[in-house]
Amino acid sequence: MPRPIKWRCVGFLPEVSYFKPVGVPTGILEEVCLSVEEVEAIRLKDLEGLEQEECAERMCISRPTVHRMLESARKKVAEALINGKAIRIEGGNFGMAMSRFRCVNGHEWNVPFQVMINTPPQFCPTCNTP
């Protein structure tokens, strides 16, 4: 039996999910695919300048997992840049750091990642409706 998938906490979804070299038609381009959590690891480590331990805490995973994700993501980016490939950002096993819910009566509330992976809300905390 395979090990259960561990969800990664992501605090940011990129607005742009596709990058390609200029002047090369999309139809003939090869692609590399970065998962959303690989992009999050790059964002936290390289853009925000956090240490791997801090990245791991924010993403609710181990430091070695962050290291593996960074290594994989950086290799994919390097391959795309050096070999003129497109980069697609999609998929992965992730949940947002904060998820927003709305009940049938219109009440809204936020649910943190840790709660979502353990027991997602079924009913509104204000009026107890779905």
C-alpha positions as CSV (number, residue, x, y, z in Angstrom):
1,M,0.0,0.0,0.0
2,P,1.5,3.4,-1.0
3,R,2.1,6.0,1.6
4,P,-0.8,8.6,1.9
5,I,-0.2,11.9,0.1
6,K,0.7,14.7,2.4
7,W,-0.9,18.0,1.5
8,R,1.3,21.1,1.3
9,C,0.2,24.5,2.5
10,V,0.5,27.2,-0.1
11,G,0.1,30.9,0.6
12,F,0.0,32.2,-2.9
13,L,-1.3,31.1,-6.3
14,P,0.5,32.6,-9.3
15,E,-1.6,34.8,-11.6
16,V,0.4,33.7,-14.6
17,S,0.7,30.0,-15.2
18,Y,2.5,29.7,-18.5
19,F,5.8,31.1,-19.7
20,K,7.3,30.5,-23.2
21,P,10.3,31.7,-25.2
22,V,9.6,34.6,-27.5
23,G,9.2,33.8,-31.2
24,V,8.6,30.1,-30.9
25,P,5.1,28.9,-31.7
26,T,3.4,27.2,-28.8
27,G,2.5,24.2,-30.9
28,I,6.1,23.1,-31.4
29,L,7.4,23.9,-27.9
30,E,8.3,21.3,-25.4
31,E,7.2,22.0,-21.8
32,V,8.3,21.5,-18.3
33,C,5.6,21.4,-15.6
34,L,6.1,23.0,-12.2
35,S,3.6,22.1,-9.5
36,V,2.1,24.8,-7.5
37,E,3.9,23.7,-4.4
38,E,7.3,23.8,-6.2
39,V,6.5,27.4,-7.2
40,E,5.6,28.1,-3.5
41,A,9.0,26.6,-2.4
42,I,10.9,28.8,-4.8
43,R,8.8,31.9,-3.8
44,L,9.5,31.4,-0.1
45,K,13.2,30.5,-0.4
46,D,14.4,32.6,-3.3
47,L,12.0,35.5,-3.4
48,E,11.2,36.0,0.3
49,G,14.7,34.8,1.3
50,L,13.5,32.4,4.0
51,E,15.7,29.6,5.3
52,Q,14.6,26.1,4.4
53,E,13.4,25.4,7.9
54,E,11.1,28.4,7.8
55,C,9.8,27.4,4.4
56,A,9.0,23.9,5.8
57,E,7.1,25.4,8.7
58,R,5.0,27.7,6.4
59,M,4.3,24.8,4.0
60,C,3.6,22.3,6.9
61,I,6.1,19.8,5.6
62,S,9.6,18.6,6.5
63,R,12.8,20.5,5.7
64,P,14.1,17.6,3.5
65,T,10.9,17.7,1.5
66,V,11.4,21.4,0.9
67,H,15.0,20.7,-0.2
68,R,13.7,18.0,-2.7
69,M,11.1,20.3,-4.1
70,L,13.5,23.2,-4.5
71,E,16.0,20.9,-6.2
72,S,13.3,19.6,-8.6
73,A,11.9,23.0,-9.3
74,R,15.3,24.7,-10.0
75,K,16.3,21.8,-12.3
76,K,13.0,22.3,-14.3
77,V,13.5,26.0,-14.5
78,A,17.1,25.6,-15.6
79,E,16.1,23.0,-18.3
80,A,13.5,25.4,-19.6
81,L,15.8,28.4,-19.8
82,I,18.8,26.5,-21.3
83,N,16.8,24.4,-23.7
84,G,14.2,26.9,-24.7
85,K,11.2,25.1,-23.3
86,A,8.0,26.5,-22.0
87,I,7.1,26.4,-18.3
88,R,3.6,25.4,-17.2
89,I,2.5,25.8,-13.6
90,E,-0.3,23.5,-12.6
91,G,-1.4,20.7,-10.3
92,G,0.1,19.3,-7.2
93,N,-1.0,18.3,-3.7
94,F,-1.7,21.5,-2.0
95,G,-4.2,23.5,0.0
96,M,-4.4,27.2,0.6
97,A,-3.1,28.6,3.9
98,M,-6.5,30.1,4.4
99,S,-9.7,28.9,2.8
100,R,-12.8,31.0,2.7
101,F,-16.3,29.5,3.0
102,R,-19.8,30.8,2.6
103,C,-23.0,29.1,3.9
104,V,-26.4,29.1,2.2
105,N,-27.5,32.0,4.3
106,G,-24.5,34.1,3.1
107,H,-22.3,34.1,6.2
108,E,-18.6,33.9,5.4
109,W,-15.6,32.7,7.4
110,N,-12.0,31.6,7.0
111,V,-10.6,28.2,7.8
112,P,-6.9,27.7,8.3
113,F,-5.0,25.0,6.4
114,Q,-4.4,22.8,9.5
115,V,-8.1,22.6,10.2
116,M,-8.9,21.9,6.5
117,I,-6.6,18.9,6.3
118,N,-8.0,17.4,9.5
119,T,-11.6,18.2,9.6
120,P,-13.0,20.5,6.8
121,P,-16.1,22.4,7.9
122,Q,-19.5,20.9,7.1
123,F,-21.7,23.6,8.7
124,C,-21.6,27.4,9.2
125,P,-20.3,28.3,12.7
126,T,-22.8,31.2,12.8
127,C,-26.1,29.6,11.8
128,N,-25.2,25.8,11.5
129,T,-26.4,25.5,7.9
130,P,-24.4,23.7,5.2
